[in-house]
Amino acid sequence: MELVTPAIGLVFWMCVTFLTIFFILKKFAWKPILNMIKEREDSIESALQAAEKAKLEMKELQAGNERILAEAMAERDNLLREARETKDAIVNEAKTKAKAEADKLINQALESIKNEKMAAITELKNQVAALSIEVAEKILKEQLSTEDKQKVLVGNLLKEVELN
């Protein structure tokens, strides 16, 4: 049983050795170990704060990106609307110009037709007059071919003149 129960001398020297090592460790090793633990704790704390700060910055950047994306989409919609309005305005202007040009061409064509008609009527009248003169001339030649017929005609004309 001696092996299981320690002797008093052994307990004494173990206590003295333990206390000596304890005081030496407390004097020289305890402060550096605690300082290293404190530094490690501070570095972990600063890393956690930096991570939290980065997380907040990421949220701000994400909100900024969403805002920029919304602005870009609004600007795109605005540009598309303006382009559509410009297209409609150009189409309407082209239609108006085409209608005005068509009306102008129609009026010119009507005026040209009217002028051609008047020219044709005038030409027809001139031809009718020329034909009438030719017919009258031929009739007069026929009627005035003899001297007797000429005297009768002159007599008739003189009677008409005296009556008027």
C-alpha positions in Angstrom: 0.0 0.0 0.0 2.9 2.2 0.1 2.8 2.5 -3.5 -0.7 3.9 -3.5 -0.5 6.4 -0.7 2.3 8.9 -1.0 4.7 9.7 1.7 4.6 13.0 3.5 8.0 14.0 2.2 7.0 13.4 -1.3 3.8 15.5 -0.9 5.9 18.3 0.7 8.4 18.4 -2.1 5.7 18.1 -4.8 3.9 21.1 -3.2 7.2 23.1 -3.0 8.0 22.2 -6.6 4.5 23.0 -7.8 4.4 26.4 -6.0 7.9 27.3 -7.3 6.9 26.4 -10.9 3.6 28.2 -10.4 5.3 31.4 -9.2 7.9 31.2 -12.0 5.1 30.7 -14.6 3.1 33.5 -13.0 6.1 35.9 -13.0 7.4 35.1 -16.6 4.9 33.1 -18.6 1.4 34.0 -17.4 1.5 37.7 -18.6 2.8 36.9 -22.1 0.3 34.1 -22.5 -2.6 36.3 -21.3 -1.3 39.1 -23.6 -1.3 36.7 -26.5 -4.8 35.5 -25.7 -5.9 39.2 -25.3 -4.3 40.1 -28.7 -5.9 37.1 -30.3 -9.2 38.0 -28.8 -8.8 41.6 -30.1 -7.8 40.5 -33.6 -10.8 38.2 -33.7 -13.1 41.0 -32.5 -11.6 43.4 -35.1 -12.0 40.8 -37.8 -15.7 40.3 -36.8 -16.2 44.1 -36.8 -14.5 44.3 -40.3 -16.7 41.4 -41.5 -19.8 43.2 -40.2 -18.7 46.5 -41.8 -18.0 44.6 -45.1 -21.5 43.0 -44.8 -23.1 46.5 -44.3 -21.1 47.9 -47.2 -22.2 45.0 -49.4 -25.8 45.7 -48.5 -25.3 49.4 -49.3 -23.6 48.4 -52.6 -26.4 46.0 -53.4 -29.0 48.7 -52.7 -27.0 51.1 -54.8 -26.8 48.6 -57.6 -30.5 48.0 -57.5 -31.1 51.7 -57.5 -28.8 52.2 -60.5 -30.4 49.2 -62.2 -33.9 50.7 -61.6 -32.7 54.1 -63.0 -31.1 52.4 -66.0 -34.4 50.6 -66.7 -36.4 53.8 -66.3 -34.0 55.6 -68.7 -34.3 52.7 -71.1 -38.1 52.9 -71.0 -37.9 56.7 -71.4 -35.6 56.3 -74.4 -37.9 53.7 -76.0 -40.9 55.9 -75.4 -39.2 58.9 -76.9 -38.0 56.8 -79.9 -41.6 55.5 -80.4 -43.0 59.1 -80.2 -40.3 60.3 -82.7 -41.1 57.4 -85.0 -44.9 58.2 -84.8 -44.2 61.9 -85.4 -42.0 61.1 -88.5 -44.6 58.7 -89.9 -47.3 61.3 -89.4 -45.2 64.0 -90.9 -44.4 61.8 -93.9 -48.1 60.9 -94.3 -49.0 64.6 -94.2 -46.4 65.5 -96.7 -47.4 62.6 -99.0 -51.1 63.7 -98.7 -50.2 67.3 -99.5 -48.0 66.2 -102.4 -50.8 63.9 -103.7 -53.3 66.7 -103.4 -50.9 69.0 -105.2 -50.4 66.5 -108.0 -54.1 65.9 -108.3 -54.8 69.6 -108.5 -52.1 70.0 -111.1 -53.5 67.1 -113.0 -57.0 68.5 -112.9 -55.7 71.9 -114.0 -53.8 70.3 -116.8 -56.8 68.3 -117.8 -58.9 71.5 -117.7 -56.3 73.4 -119.8 -56.1 70.5 -122.3 -59.9 70.4 -122.5 -60.0 74.1 -123.2 -57.3 73.8 -125.8 -59.1 70.9 -127.4 -62.4 72.8 -127.4 -60.6 75.9 -128.9 -59.0 73.7 -131.5 -62.3 72.1 -132.3 -64.0 75.5 -132.6 -61.2 76.6 -134.9 -61.6 73.5 -137.0 -65.4 73.8 -137.1 -65.0 77.5 -138.0 -62.5 76.6 -140.7 -64.8 73.8 -142.0 -67.8 76.2 -141.9 -65.9 78.8 -143.9 -64.9 76.1 -146.4 -68.5 74.9 -146.6 -69.8 78.4 -146.9 -67.2 79.2 -149.5 -68.1 76.1 -151.5 -71.8 76.9 -151.2 -71.3 80.5 -152.2 -69.2 79.5 -155.1 -71.9 77.1 -156.1 -74.6 79.7 -155.7 -72.6 82.5 -157.2 -71.2 80.5 -160.1 -73.5 82.2 -162.6 -74.1 85.9 -163.1 -77.8 85.6 -162.7 -77.5 84.0 -159.3 -75.1 86.8 -158.2 -77.6 89.5 -159.3 -80.4 87.8 -157.3 -78.2 87.6 -154.2 -77.2 91.2 -154.5 -80.8 92.2 -154.9 -81.9 90.3 -151.9 -79.1 91.8 -149.8 -80.1 95.3 -150.9 -83.7 94.7 -149.9 -82.6 93.5 -146.5 -80.4 96.6 -146.1 -83.1 99.0 -147.1 -85.5 97.4 -144.7 -83.2 97.6 -141.7 
